Amino acid sequence: MPIIERTPPMSAEAERCVLGSMVLSRDAIWTVAGILAPSDFRYLGYNEIFETIISLSERGDAVDDLTLSEELKRVGKLDQVGGMETIIGLWDTVPTPVHAEYYAKIVLEKSIRRRAIETAVQYNGLLYDEETDSEETVSRFVADLSSIFTDRAGGDMRSAQMLADGLLSDIETAQQQGNAIRGLPTGMEAVDRLLRGLSPKNVYMLAARPQLGKSALMLQIAEHNASAGVPVVVFSAEMSAEQLAQRSMARLSGLPIERLTSGAMDDKDWSKTAAASAQYSSLPLYICDRSCSQVDKLCAKARRYVGEKKAKLICIDYAQLLYANPKQTNRVQDLSDVSRKLLELASDLDVPVLLLSQLSRDIEKRSERKPQLSDLRDCGSLEQDAFAVIFIWRPDGPQEGVDNPTCQLLVAKNRQGRSGFVNCRYNGPSFTFGVAERRHEDPVTSHTGGDDVDWGD
């Protein structure tokens, strides 16, 4: 039987028990509000009753059959929901409001099934239409299906009371933890002191001119978390997975990549390489280097990796190679669309996104070459949407012939802390950032602090 001819999943009894529990118990109201949205109710008028109960409770008014019916009458919706008889019938059928969460989960399960069916029906015609791009259509289909699980009711309706309770809990946790980071670590103690780690739902931008180690630092952060058992997915629109793996092997073994790729190694080198290979192969690290430029396809794959592999960190290399609409002629607007989708991805999946960005060569035309946030003005809203922006900068210039040139990681924007910089060295042949001695001429002020990196995997 065709799917559209069958009765959609629903449970009138569960929906009535949910609403009845909310009328009988104020505690049940907030329990249910964190699970369901008005759109989760199938039966006519029940969504209106749900919204009215929430409205009364947020105003601090009593919720019972009388106040509920009077409020519905005031807004002209009492007859629409079935009159006073419907209101009285709600609480009359509830076994106990203590089970409100259980009733709500039944309603949510039916709602998820209906939305999945509606999505499948929506794409049915598109998938039969051979003039549409199959890969793009399937990617959108997967993304829309994934959004069913991430678009939860509690995310789009939270009262000030609920937010205040959560914030107090966060503050108490922060007090107990002291200076401990509250997100995923970068592996750089000094950077983590500034950022407090990479926190979920946020986009972090790592930007620099070419050849300064953006991809190397991204991989180092990814490997540091993967070494701790945190699944990480890396999307590379620039280099192949094999190239990234070569860089990781160079870093983990401490050998120059030229020696690895040429095979000119002695027994000691082979021993280091074997140990690095064993370490690398054990990491929960997943690299995708295909169809990564179109942001909708990237997001669909990210949702799948988070669902299947339980990925907790998404890394993307790099912003300027991404696009939202191939027909968009305004590049700045297109990058703004990319930024919006990545921000939604981080928020929906509850993971941090580390996004690389390349600075334009205009920075080299001015006397002061230190990167500034204004250097990202051609990146659409990427800089505005980013939770933090980190630049890689070499104050002493190219430093030709220097094995481990000094550089700084500049935290130029930080929405939840101070800005500052961290001194470090970058070993290009092994793609490794490491500790640097503080130089006396490094400026340190009360609002822009310099610190030395102290990290080891």
WOBELKA-V591501 format. One record per residue. PHI is phi as a letter, one per 20 degrees, with the letter a starting at -180 (999 if undefined). OMEGA is omega in degrees with one decimal (NA if undefined). Layout:
phi-><PHI & PHI>
omega-><OMEGA & OMEGA>
This chain:
phi-><999 & g & f & f & e & e & f & f & g & a & b & f & f & f & f & f & f & f & f & f & f & f & f & e & c & f & f & f & g & f & f & f & f & e & d & d & d & g & f & f & e & e & e & g & n & f & f & f & f & g & f & f & f & f & f & f & f & f & e & n & e & f & d & b & f & f & f & f & f & f & f & f & f & f & e & m & c & f & f & f & e & o & m & f & f & f & f & f & f & f & f & f & d & e & f & a & f & f & e & g & f & f & f & f & f & f & f & f & f & f & f & f & f & f & f & f & f & f & f & f & f & g & e & g & f & f & f & f & f & f & e & e & f & f & f & f & f & f & f & f & f & f & f & f & f & f & f & f & e & e & e & e & f & g & f & d & b & c & f & f & f & f & f & f & f & f & f & f & f & f & f & f & f & f & f & f & e & m & e & f & f & d & c & f & f & e & n & d & g & f & f & f & f & e & e & m & n & e & e & f & m & c & d & d & d & d & c & a & f & g & m & d & o & g & f & f & f & g & f & f & f & f & f & f & f & f & f & e & n & e & f & c & d & d & d & d & e & d & d & f & f & f & f & f & f & f & f & f & f & f & f & f & e & m & e & f & f & f & f & f & f & e & m & e & c & e & f & f & f & f & f & f & f & f & f & f & f & f & f & f & f & e & f & f & d & c & d & d & c & c & l & d & e & f & f & f & f & g & f & f & f & f & f & f & f & f & f & e & d & m & g & d & b & d & d & c & c & b & g & f & e & e & b & e & c & f & e & f & e & e & f & f & f & f & f & f & f & f & f & f & f & f & f & f & f & f & f & f & e & m & c & f & d & d & d & e & b & d & e & f & f & g & f & e & e & d & f & e & e & f & f & c & g & f & f & e & f & e & e & m & e & g & f & f & f & f & f & b & c & c & d & d & b & d & g & e & n & g & l & g & n & e & f & c & f & f & b & c & e & e & e & e & b & b & f & c & r & e & e & r & b & c & e & b & c & c & e & f & g & d & l & c & e & b & f & c & f & f & e & f & e & f & f & c & c & f & d & c & e & d & b & e & f & c & c & b & e>
omega-><179.4 & -174.0 & -175.6 & -179.7 & -177.5 & 179.1 & -179.3 & 178.5 & 179.6 & 176.4 & 179.6 & -178.7 & -179.7 & 179.5 & 178.1 & 179.6 & 177.3 & -177.9 & 178.4 & 178.0 & 179.6 & 177.7 & -175.9 & -174.0 & 178.1 & 177.6 & -179.4 & -179.0 & -176.0 & 174.9 & -177.7 & -178.6 & 178.0 & -176.8 & -171.9 & 171.4 & 178.8 & -177.7 & 179.1 & -179.9 & -175.8 & -171.3 & -174.8 & 175.1 & -177.4 & 177.2 & 178.4 & 178.2 & 179.1 & -178.6 & -178.7 & 176.9 & 178.9 & -179.1 & 178.6 & -177.5 & -179.4 & 176.5 & -178.9 & 179.9 & 176.1 & 178.3 & 173.8 & -176.0 & -179.3 & -178.3 & -179.9 & -179.6 & 179.0 & 179.5 & 177.8 & 177.1 & -178.8 & -178.7 & 175.2 & -176.3 & -177.5 & 179.4 & -178.5 & -178.2 & 177.2 & 175.9 & -176.2 & -178.8 & 178.6 & -178.5 & -179.1 & -177.7 & -178.4 & -174.4 & -177.6 & -175.7 & -176.5 & 177.3 & 176.8 & 179.6 & 178.3 & -177.8 & -176.7 & -178.9 & 179.4 & 178.4 & -177.5 & -179.6 & 174.9 & 179.3 & -179.6 & -179.4 & 178.1 & -179.7 & 179.3 & 179.1 & 179.7 & -178.6 & 178.0 & 178.4 & 179.9 & 179.2 & 179.3 & 178.7 & -179.8 & -176.7 & -178.8 & -179.8 & -179.2 & -178.7 & 175.5 & -178.8 & -175.7 & 177.0 & 178.2 & 177.8 & -173.0 & -176.9 & 179.9 & -179.3 & 179.6 & 179.0 & 178.0 & 178.3 & 179.1 & -179.6 & 179.9 & 176.0 & 179.9 & -177.8 & 177.7 & -177.5 & -177.5 & 179.4 & -177.4 & -177.0 & -176.3 & -178.5 & -176.7 & 175.2 & 177.2 & -178.1 & 176.7 & 178.8 & 179.7 & 179.8 & -178.9 & 178.9 & 179.7 & -179.4 & 178.0 & 177.8 & 178.9 & -179.9 & 178.6 & 178.3 & 179.7 & 179.3 & -180.0 & -176.9 & -178.7 & -178.7 & -179.2 & 179.2 & -176.9 & 174.4 & 176.2 & -178.5 & 173.0 & -173.8 & 179.2 & -173.1 & -177.9 & 178.1 & 179.5 & 176.4 & 178.3 & -173.4 & -170.9 & 179.6 & 178.3 & -173.1 & -179.1 & 176.0 & -175.8 & 176.0 & 178.5 & -178.4 & 175.2 & -171.3 & 178.5 & 170.4 & 179.5 & 174.3 & 179.0 & 173.2 & 179.3 & -177.6 & 179.6 & -179.8 & 176.8 & 179.6 & -179.8 & 177.3 & 179.7 & -178.7 & 179.3 & 179.2 & 178.9 & 178.4 & 177.7 & 178.3 & 179.6 & 179.1 & -177.4 & 174.5 & -180.0 & 174.5 & -178.3 & 176.7 & -177.6 & -176.2 & 178.4 & 177.7 & 179.5 & 178.6 & 178.3 & 178.6 & 177.1 & 178.9 & 179.0 & 178.9 & 178.0 & -178.9 & -176.6 & 180.0 & -176.5 & -179.3 & 175.7 & -176.8 & 178.2 & -179.4 & 179.3 & -175.9 & 180.0 & -178.5 & -179.9 & -174.9 & 175.3 & -177.0 & 179.6 & 178.1 & 179.9 & 178.2 & 178.4 & -178.5 & 178.9 & 178.6 & 178.9 & 179.4 & 179.0 & 179.4 & -177.2 & -176.9 & -178.9 & -175.2 & 172.1 & -175.7 & -175.8 & -176.0 & 178.0 & -179.1 & -179.1 & 179.4 & -178.3 & -174.1 & 179.6 & -168.0 & 178.2 & 178.2 & 178.2 & -178.5 & 178.6 & 178.4 & 179.2 & 178.6 & 179.5 & -179.9 & 178.3 & 179.0 & -174.9 & -174.3 & -179.3 & -179.8 & -178.7 & 178.9 & 177.7 & 178.2 & -176.7 & -178.5 & -0.9 & -168.0 & -173.6 & 177.5 & 179.6 & 173.8 & 178.6 & -177.7 & -177.9 & 179.9 & -179.4 & -178.6 & 178.8 & -174.7 & 179.9 & 178.6 & 179.9 & 177.3 & 175.6 & 176.6 & 175.9 & -179.0 & -179.5 & -178.7 & 179.1 & 177.3 & 176.4 & 179.6 & -179.9 & -178.5 & -178.0 & -175.5 & 178.6 & 177.9 & 172.0 & 175.3 & 176.3 & -173.6 & 176.4 & 178.8 & -179.9 & 178.1 & -179.3 & -178.4 & 177.5 & -179.1 & -177.9 & -178.0 & -178.7 & -177.3 & 177.5 & -173.7 & 177.3 & -177.4 & 178.0 & 179.3 & 179.3 & 177.6 & 179.6 & -174.5 & 178.7 & -177.3 & -179.1 & -178.9 & -178.5 & -179.4 & -179.7 & -176.6 & -176.4 & 176.7 & 177.2 & 177.5 & -179.5 & 176.4 & 167.5 & -174.4 & 174.6 & -177.8 & -177.2 & 178.2 & -174.1 & 179.7 & -179.7 & 176.8 & 179.1 & -175.5 & -178.1 & -176.6 & 177.6 & 176.2 & 178.0 & 168.3 & -176.6 & 172.8 & -172.9 & 178.3 & -179.3 & -174.2 & -175.4 & 179.4 & -177.0 & 172.7 & -179.8 & 177.7 & -179.8 & 177.8 & 178.2 & 175.3 & -179.6 & 176.4 & -176.1 & -177.9 & 179.0 & 174.7 & -174.4 & 171.0 & -178.8 & -172.8 & 175.9 & 175.9 & 178.0 & 176.2 & -174.2 & -177.1 & 177.9 & -179.7 & 175.2 & 178.4 & -176.6 & -176.4 & 178.6 & -173.2 & 174.0 & -179.4 & 178.3 & 176.2 & 174.9 & -179.0 & 173.3 & -177.3 & NA>
